Each structure stands twice: as structure tokens, then as C-alpha cells.
Amino acid sequence: MSGSTLSTHVLDAALGRPAVGVEVVLSTLDGAELERGVTDDDGRLRLDAAAPLAPGAYRLRFATGPWFAAQQRTTLFPLVELAFEVAPDQPHHHLALLLSPFAYTTYRGS
């Protein structure tokens, strides 16, 4: 395979449920947008950018401020950005975001 597919999963850790409707933007580190989408009813989004991602560095930007505001909840984080590296030997990358109004954590899933 000449590249990698990408998916994400956003969970509302404060309420213990998927974060439905979070806008996510995939870009290069210099800001060139590759793809955008919104998390589904399970808090998931697949970002294939029309083709597998070449090895290199990318960024996922999660629009957490508007998402919390739509629920009439405040947050410290108007957005969360994750810079990550696509490895040449991995056919799929999955980045999860556990989100609460005043903290977040992330990890590479499967």
C-alpha cells in the first residue's frame, strides 16, 4: 500500500457518550485543507482524503467550541488540534479524542 487511511472517534467523557456532530478538518501542517467532515451518531468519522495519505505529518482540528456552545455548555478549549505522523508501514491510523469541557486526551486506537 502506498499510503494510509485515517479515522477518528470523539467521545464526550463528561457525559459518557459519543460526541455527535463535531466538525473535524484534516490538513497538512502548513494548513492546506485536505478534507472536512462531521462525526456521526457514534462519534466517528472516516477521513480518506480521496486517496490514502502519504507518509508524513498532518493535523486534525476538532471544532470543540461550537460543539459545546450548541449544547449550551462552556468549554476552555474552542478547538483541539492534533498533529500526527503517518508511518509508511501502517495501512490505517485511528486517532481517538476523549473530550470534556475542561480537559481532553487522545490516543492512537485500532
PyMOL commands that set and color helices and strands:
alter all, ss='L'
color gray80, all
select helices_A, chain A and resi 64-70
alter helices_A, ss='H'
color red, helices_A
select strands_A, chain A and resi 5-12+17-18+23-28+33-38+44-47+56-62+80-86+92-100+103-109
alter strands_A, ss='S'
color yellow, strands_A
deselect
rebuild
show_as cartoon
